[in-house]
Amino acid sequence: MLVKKNLLRFDILLSALEQAMDAVVVIDDVSNVLFFNHRAESLWGFSRHEIIGRRLVLPGITLSDRDEGLHAEYVGKRRNVQIRRKDGQEIWVSLALSKIETTGKQYYMGTLNHAEIDEPAGEVYSIMKQSHFDPLTALPNRRYQYQHIDELLKSGKQQSIAIFFIDLVHFKDVNTTLGYAAGDAVLIKIARRFEEHLAKEAFISRSNSDSFVLVAADCDARRAVMLAEKIQALFRMPFDVSGFALDISASIGVSVYPEHGNDRDTLLRHANIATHSGRMPANGGHLFFSPDMNQVDQERQLLATALKSAIARKQLRLHYQPQIWLKDGRLYGVEALARWRDPILGDVSPAKFITLAEEIGEIEAIGRWSLREACRQMAEWRADAVPIPVVSVNLSPINFYNSNLPEFIAGLLKEYRLPAACLTVEITEGVMMNQRPETEKVICAVRDLGVGLSMDDFGTGYSSLSRLAHLPMTELKIDQSFMQDFQEGSKTKAIATTVVRIGQSLRQTVVAEGVETEMQKQQLQALQCNIAQGFLYSRALKAADLVAWVNGQW
């Protein structure tokens, strides 16, 4: 009989909450929604089946004990606060908050209605919002992330906690090519995608400019694998930004409490180390932390320090790979390629140190050094009557975002008394994606000097043909990857053929990289490709060895 009475009281209470004129929300101590009445559905724009079990942030809730002052400002009082609806709109509401403690647990019930006010009186909430939420994505920020992890560890209720450190692969390329507004748009889309698909399973936060951290409670290693795979799946669909369908990938490092650490800093550091481990695939993936990664991380730090020192002390060198006219075998020019031999580390592959230079912000310095060294060497060859017509130098997109690049190149040509026609600057397709007028002005100003402009690795990125026709390029380079399956009927040969035809239509010289066999050479000749470069002719050589090679050929 007592059970029936209790059930009846419960039904009456539930019915009263459901029919209340205000929006009523009940959440637990980690912000999981337990109750959401029909008025709350109207207010937030979520249906209850979408929100029950998901985390919903209410002002003043799920903050650490250090923020008791904020709790005091809300519990038992009515305040005007701002919430974000499902459609992203932020609205002001009047919130009354009650704290419920029962059977050793605590819950919060919020009643909310629209606040008709001209000047919102949510000062306390504004302070909390600014200090705990990322202003761009509206996700919890690093401070809130730290507090959340500390609370989970302090509660002692969690047998396992998984930390997912998510780093966006080559995200800087989006900023440098499409601009920061486009980069911000991508970050917002990623945040919304995370919220839509992961909010029920993890606390989602933005850690810094291009990384996010997810924290999953009661998540052991087996479940963490499934969640990591789910995160990866969210990146398989492109992000539509500025007219481009961008394929963004992510590297996901995972650490699990207590196996990989017992405190917040250790768990985050280990997840971060896993994210940047050399074992991580170049196009992203997920890896769990292992103790031997500490050594790998230390080695990476040592390599970064050594690279900065090598750049400062001008210890990099240029090697030069010949480029040959396919119609008659004459020397067209050479491409300057950076090389690094460290006194302790030995030869470091360009793939490793160029990528590292991009990560640590040294790539522009390498580009400028390469220009100066190539011009110096070209002047020396001309003085010695070595018949090398032109030298090509690779530059990063970053170099073209510096408005004084044309002035710098003009200064080098004057200093070394070189005709502009003996220098070609190679740019990647990333520059093509940049639609900022300032970048186009820099490109055009470089060409106005009389310097050649080569589009490197054409066909591997997002190039717009209309942009290609609009910019003053003089040369297209077929990426060496297309030579790996260069057979009749293959897709790679079809693409290479298209690149040649585009170059011919635009009256641009076409250079094929990675030519290694006589058959590839003959097929390129049949396509009327202009220039070949690769091991069939020579590897990249030191300056002195190149002179000997040239003298031996002609």
N, C-alpha and C positions, 0 to 999 in steps of 0.2 A: 504493500500500500504506500509506504514511504517513497519507494522508487518511482511509483506512478505519479505521486505528487511532485517529486523533483523534476520528472520529465515534463509535467504539465507547466511548471514554473519556467523551465528552460524554454519550452515552446512559446510561452507568452512573452518572455524576454526577447527571444529571437525575432518574434513577429513585431514587437514594439520597435526594435532597432531597425528592422527592415522597412517599417512604415514611417520612420522618423522624417521630419521635414528637412533635417540637415543630413549632409553626407557623414556617414559613420564608418570609421576604419579601425580595425584592431590589428596590432602588429606585436610580434614577440620581441625579445631583447636583441635580436640580430636583424630586425626590420622585415622579417618574413610576414606577408599579409595573411591573417587568419580569417578575417571577416571584412566584407566589402559590400555595403548595401546599394540599392539601386540609385540613390542620390549620388553616391560616390562614383558610380559608373558614369553618370551624366557629367559630373564635375571634372573627372580625369579623362574621360573618353575611352577608358578601358572597360571591357566586359569583365565580369567577375571570374570567368573561367580563364581569362588571360592573366589575371593579376594574383589570384589566390596561390600562395606558395612562392611568389616572386618577392624580391626585395623592393620595398618602397621607402624612399627616404622622406621622413617628416622632419621639419626643422627642430633641432634640439635633441633628436633621438640618435642612439647608437654612437654617441660621443663618449670619450673616455671619462673616467672619474675626475680627470684634471679639468673638465669643462662643466663641473657641477653648477657653476654660475649660470650657464645657459639653460640647464635643466630647470633651475629655479625660476627663470624668466618665463617658462612655458607651463610647467605642470601646475594645475589648479588655477590657471589664469586664461584669459582670452587675448590673443594677439593677432595683429594683421601680419600675414606672412605671404610669401610668394611660392607657388608650386608650378611645376612644369607638366603640362598635359601630354597625352600620347602623341599629339600632332606637333609637339615641340613648343607650343605657345605657352608663355609664362603668364599666369594670372594671379591677382591678389585675392586672398581669401581670409576669412576670420577663423582662427583656429582656437579651440578649447581642448586642452590635453589633460587626460587623467592617467595616473599610474595605478596599475592593478597588481598586487602581490598575492600569490596563492601557491600553496604547496611548494614553497621554496623557489618559485619562478616569478618573474615579473613581466608584465605586458603593458602596453599603452593603448588607450582608446582615444582617438581624435574625432571630434565633431567639427565639421567645417561647413561654411557657406560663403557665398560671394561677398566680398568686402566692397561696398560702394564708397570709395574714398578718393579724394583728389590728390592728397599727399600721403602716401603710404607711411604707416607708423611702424614699420618692421625693422627698426634700427638694429635690434639684437640679431634678428635673422640675417640681415644684410652682412653684418660682421661675420657671422658663422658661415654664410655662403662664400664670402670672399676668401676666408681662410681655409675652407675645407673642400671647395669645389673648383675644378678647372673652368675658367671663364669661357674657353672655346667650345669644349665638348659637353660641359655641364656634368661630367663624371666626377666622382670623388678624386681629389688630388693626392699627391704623395703624403702630405701630412695626415689626411684622413685614412689613407691606406695603412700608414704606420700604426695609427691608433686602432684600426680594426684588427690588424694582426696581433697587436699587443693584447687586445681584449680577448681574442680567441685563445691565446696562449695562457693568459691569466685565469680564464674561467676554469681551466682544467677539465672541461667537458669533452674536449675533442681528442679522440684517440689518434687521429691523423689529420693533417692539414697539408694541402698541396698549393704551392706557389708557382704560377706560370708567368714567366717574364717574356713578353712578346715584343720583339724588335722588328720593325718593318724593313724589309730588304731593299737597299738602294733608294730609300724614301727621299733622300736629299736630291736625287735626280728629278723628282717631281717638282720640288721647290725651285730648283735651278733652271728647269726647262719650261715649266708652265707658269711659274711664279708662286709666291707664297699664298695668295688667295686660293689658288687651286689646291695647294698642299693642305691648307686649312679645311677646304671642302672635303677632301679625302678623309682627313682625320675625323670629321664630324660624321661622315657616312659609316666609317668603321665603328665609331662609338655607338651609333644607332643600331648597327647590325649586331654588335655584341649584346646590347641591351635586349634586343628582340629575341635572340636565340639563347643567351647564356645567363640572363638575370636570375632565373630560378636555381641555377647551379653554383653561382660564384659571385663574389663581390668584385666589381669591375672598377678599375681606376686607371687614370692616365699618369704615367710615371714621369716622363719628360717629353721632349719635342716629338720623337717618333717611336715611343714605346709605351706599352700598356702593361699593367700587372693585374692578373686575376688571382683571387684567393678563394679556394674551395674548402669548406669545412667538411669534416667526416669523409675525407677523400684519400683513400689509400692508393698505392702505386698502380693497381689494376684499373681502378676507376680513373685515375689521373691519365693513363694512356688513352682511354676512351674520350676523355674531355679534351686532351691535346689534339686528337684526331678530329674532334668536332670543331675545334677552333680553326684548324687548318682548312677544313671543308668550307668555312665561311669566306675564305680567300679565293676559292675556286671560281667564283662569279666575279666578273670585272666591276670596277667602280666607274660610273659615268660622270666625268668631270670635264668641263670646258670643251665639250664636243669630242672627247677622247674616251674610249673604253679602256681604262687602265687596269692591267693585270698587276696587282700588288700581291707580293708574297711575304711571309713572315717566318722568322726564326723563333722558335719557342723553347726556352730553357725551363726545366721543371726541377723543383726541389720539394721533398716531402718531409714533413715533421712526423716523427722525431729522427728518422734515418739520416737526414742530411743536415741536421742542426736543431738546437733547442731554443734558439732565440731569433727574433725578427731579423736582425742585421745579417746573421749567418745564413739564414734561409734565403733572403733576398740576394745576398752576394753570390751564393752558390747557384741560384737560378740564373743570375746574370752571367756567371762564368760559363754555364752550359749553353746559354744563348750564343755566346761569342766563341765557342769552342771551334777549333780547326776541323773538328769532325762534322760540324754542321754542314749539310749540303749547301752549295752556293746559292741555290734558288729557294732556300728555306726548308723547314722541316721541324721536328721536335726531338730533343735529347734530354735525358735525365742526367742530373749531376752525378759525377763519380769522383772520388778523391784525387785520382791522377790528373783531373782537369786543372787543379790548382797549379800544378807545374806548368801546364800548357799556358795558363793565363799569365804566369810570371814570365814565361818565354816571350809571349806577345808584348808584354810591357817592355821587356829588354830590347826587343826588335824595334819597337816604336822609338825608344830613346836613342838607339843606335842610328836609326834612319834620320831623326832630327839632327843628330850630330853630323852625319854624313852630308846632309844638305848644307848645313852651316859651314862645314869645312870644305865644301865643293869636292867631295870624294866620289860622286857619281861620274860615270863616263858614258859617252855616246859611241855606239857601234852603228855601222852603216850597211844597209842591205841594198844591193843593186836592183834597179828596175829597168827592164829591157823591152825595146820595141819589138813586137811580135812580127811585124812585116819584114824586118831586115836584120834583127839581132843587135842593133846599135844600142848604146847606153842612153837611156832616157833621163835617169837621175838616180838618187839614192834616198832611202828613208832613214832618218836618224832615230835610233831606238835606245832608250835609257837602260843602262846596266849598272849593277852595284856589286862590288866585291868588298866585303867587310874584312878587316884584318883578323878578326876573331871568328866571325860567323861564316866566312868564305863567300862564295857566290850565292846571292839571294835572287830567286826568280822574279822577273818583272811582274808576273801575275800576283805574287805575294806582296811586293813592296809598293806597287802602284795602288793596289786596293787599300793597303794600310795607309798610304799617303792621303787617300781620299777620306778615310775615317778620321785621321788625326789633323786634318786641315792643312796639309803641306803640299797638296797637288798643284796649286797655283804656282808655288815657288819652284817646283820641278819644271813646270811648263816654261816659265821665264828663263830659268837656267838653261834649259834645252835650246831655246831660241838663241840666246847669247852664244853658247858653245858652238852650235851649228853654224852661225854666222862667222864666228872666229875661224872655224875650221875651213869654211868655204873660202874665206879670204886668203888663207894660207895655200889652199890648193890652186887658186887662181894665180897667186904670186909665183907658184912653182910650175905653172902651165899644165896642171893635171886636168884632163878633159872631162870634168864632171859638170854637166849643164845646170842641174838644179838639186837642191836638198829639201826634203819634206820633213816637217816637224809636227809631231802630235801635240795638240793642246786639249786640255779639259774644257768642258762647258764653262767651268768657273772662270777661266781666263777671259772668256768673252763677256762676262758680266762686269768686268772692270773697264770702265769707259776710257782709261788711258792706254789700253792695249795698242791702238793704232800709233799713238805717239811713241810708245816704247819701241815698236818695230821700226818705225821711221828713224828713231835715234840709232838703232843698231845698224841699219843699212848705211846711214851716214858715217857712223864711227868706223865701220869696216870697209867703206867705199865699195859697196856691193850694188849692182843693179837689182831692182826689185824682182825682176823676172827669174832670178836664180833662187828664189825662196818660195816654197809652197807651205801653207799652213793647213794641217789636217784637223777637221772638226768631226765630232761624232753626231749621230742622228739626234742625240738629246738636245742639241742646240736647235734643231729643226722644230722641236715641239714648243720652244719658247716663243710666245707671241708678244713679248714686251717690245715696244718700239725701240727702247734703248739698246737692246741686244742686236736688233737688226741694223741699227745705225753703226754699231761697232763692227759688225761683219762687213757692211758696205764700205766703211772707212778703211778697213784693212785691204779690201780689194782695190779701192781707189788709189792705194799706194803703188799698185802694179803687182802686188804679191798674189800668187795663185791660191785658190781655195779648193781644198779637196774634201769630199764627203766620205769619211772613213766608215767601213763596215756597213755600207748601204744595204738595206733589205733586211736587217736584223732587228729593227726597232719599229717606231711608230711614224715614220716619215710621211708627211703629207706631200703628194705630188704637186699640189698647187703652191705649197711653200717652196719646194725645190725649184720650180720654174720662176719663182719670184726672187729668190736669192741669187747673187752673182757667183755661183759655183763654176769652177773651171774643170773639175775632175770628179769622177765617181769611182769608189773603190769597192770591188766585189769582195765580201768577207771570205776569209780562208775556209770557213766552215762549209761553204758551198762547193769547195773542191773535193771534199771527202767522199761524196757520192756523185761525182761528175760523170754520169753515164747517160747514154741515149735513153730517153723515156723517163728519167728520174725527175722527181719534183725539184730537187736542188738545181739541176741543169736548166729546168724550165724557168726558175726564178733568175738564175744567172743570165739566161738569154734575154729575159725581160729587162734586166738592168742594163745590158749592153744596148738594147734597142732604145731605152729611155735616154741613155747617154748620147747615142747617135742623134736622136731627135732634138736634144737640147744643145747639140754641138759641143759636148763635153768629152774630154779624154776619159776612157774607162781603163782602170787598172785592176787586174785580178791578183789577189794575194794568195799565198799558199800553194803555188804551182810546184808540184814535185815530180811529175812524170812527163815523158814525151807525149803520151796520149792526151793528157790534159792540155798541153801546149797546142797540139794539133787541133783539138776541138775548139779551143779559144780562137785560134787563127781562122777556123771555119766560120765562127760567129762574127769575125771582124772586130774582135776585142783589140784594143790598142796596145796595152802594156801588160807584161807579166812580171811577177815578183815571187820568189820562193826558192826552196832548196835545189830545184832543178838547175838554177844558175849559181846561187851562192847563199850561204847563211849570212847573218849580220857579222860584219868584220870590224876590227879596230881600224882607225884611220890609216895607219901605216900599212896594214895588210891589204886594205882596200886599194891603196895606190899601187901596190905590187900586183894585185889582181887586175886592175885596169891596164897597167902596162903590159901584163901578160896576155890580155885579150886583144888589145889593139896596138 
